């Protein structure tokens, strides 16, 4: 593992996760948030080391004293459910793209077909 300051990845390396400064800043923002919509991982959660950090971030989502509403949609829902973090969320969905479209006010084809 190599930590870089900035967005330039050294030749021969791949950017697979956020660095410690970005993770700490994200944790501050989540802690101060009234609610959280978590859509997409911060890194390649398919890799064990990255997944552990991803799950650690998930545990921080519901640590606040008010247990504010939180939602995991799309990719974060998979490691959230497999690691026992889903019970910390008020909503979990595998439809990340659809969730964003719903928030945008777009009609969802599956829902429209039911009407």
C-alpha positions as CSV (number, residue, x, y, z in Angstrom):
1,X,0.0,0.0,0.0
2,X,1.2,3.5,-0.8
3,X,-0.5,6.7,0.3
4,X,-0.3,9.7,-2.0
5,X,-1.3,13.2,-1.2
6,X,-3.5,14.5,-4.0
7,X,-5.0,12.7,-7.0
8,X,-1.9,11.7,-9.0
9,X,-1.3,8.0,-8.8
10,X,2.3,6.9,-9.2
11,X,3.1,4.9,-12.4
12,X,2.6,1.2,-11.9
13,X,0.1,1.7,-9.0
14,X,-3.7,1.7,-9.0
15,X,-6.0,4.0,-6.8
16,X,-8.1,1.4,-5.0
17,X,-9.2,3.3,-1.9
18,X,-9.4,6.7,-0.4
19,X,-6.4,7.8,1.8
20,X,-6.5,8.4,5.5
21,X,-7.1,12.2,5.1
22,X,-10.1,11.6,2.9
23,X,-11.5,8.9,5.1
24,X,-11.1,11.1,8.2
25,X,-12.8,14.0,6.5
26,X,-15.7,11.8,5.3
27,X,-16.1,10.5,8.9
28,X,-16.3,14.1,10.2
29,X,-19.0,14.8,7.7
30,X,-21.0,11.7,8.4
31,X,-20.8,12.3,12.2
32,X,-22.2,15.8,11.7
33,X,-24.9,14.9,9.2
34,X,-28.6,14.8,10.0
35,X,-29.0,11.9,7.6
36,X,-26.8,9.9,5.2
37,X,-27.4,8.5,1.8
38,X,-24.5,6.2,1.0
39,X,-24.4,5.3,-2.7
40,X,-21.2,3.6,-3.9
41,X,-18.1,2.5,-2.0
42,X,-15.1,4.7,-1.4
43,X,-12.8,2.0,-2.8
44,X,-12.6,-1.4,-4.4
45,X,-14.5,-3.3,-1.7
46,X,-14.0,-6.6,-3.5
47,X,-10.5,-6.6,-2.0
48,X,-10.4,-7.8,1.6
49,X,-8.3,-4.9,3.0
50,X,-10.4,-2.3,1.3
51,X,-13.6,-4.1,2.4
52,X,-12.5,-3.9,6.1
53,X,-12.0,-0.2,5.8
54,X,-15.3,0.2,3.9
55,X,-17.1,-1.7,6.7
56,X,-15.4,0.4,9.3
57,X,-16.8,3.5,7.6
58,X,-20.3,1.9,7.6
59,X,-20.1,1.3,11.4
60,X,-19.6,5.1,11.8
61,X,-22.8,5.9,9.9
62,X,-25.2,5.1,12.8
63,X,-23.0,5.9,15.8
64,X,-24.7,9.3,16.5
65,X,-26.9,9.6,19.6
66,X,-30.0,10.4,17.5
67,X,-29.6,7.4,15.1
68,X,-30.5,9.7,12.2
69,X,-32.0,8.2,9.1
70,X,-29.4,6.5,6.8
71,X,-29.7,4.6,3.6
72,X,-27.3,2.3,1.8
73,X,-28.1,1.9,-1.9
74,X,-26.3,0.0,-4.6
75,X,-22.8,-1.3,-4.1
76,X,-22.5,-0.4,-0.4
77,X,-25.5,-2.5,0.4
78,X,-23.7,-5.8,-0.4
79,X,-20.9,-5.5,2.2
80,X,-23.3,-3.8,4.6
81,X,-25.7,-6.8,4.6
82,X,-22.9,-9.4,4.6
83,X,-21.1,-7.8,7.6
84,X,-24.1,-7.1,9.8
85,X,-24.2,-3.4,9.1
86,X,-27.7,-3.4,7.5
87,X,-29.4,-3.3,10.9
88,X,-27.7,0.1,11.5
89,X,-29.4,1.5,8.4
90,X,-33.0,2.7,8.1
91,X,-33.1,1.6,4.5
92,X,-31.0,-0.8,2.4
93,X,-31.5,-1.3,-1.4
94,X,-29.4,-2.9,-4.1
95,X,-30.8,-0.4,-6.6
96,X,-28.2,2.4,-6.4
97,X,-28.9,3.9,-9.8
98,X,-32.6,3.6,-9.4
99,X,-32.5,5.2,-5.9
100,X,-30.7,8.2,-7.3
101,X,-33.2,8.5,-10.2
102,X,-36.0,8.3,-7.7
103,X,-34.4,11.2,-5.7
104,X,-34.1,13.1,-9.0
105,X,-37.9,12.8,-9.5
106,X,-37.6,10.5,-12.5
107,X,-40.2,7.9,-13.2
108,X,-39.0,4.3,-12.5
109,X,-40.0,1.9,-15.3
110,X,-40.8,-1.0,-12.8
111,X,-43.1,1.2,-10.7
112,X,-44.7,2.7,-13.8
113,X,-45.4,-0.8,-15.1
114,X,-47.3,-1.6,-11.9
115,X,-49.6,1.4,-12.3
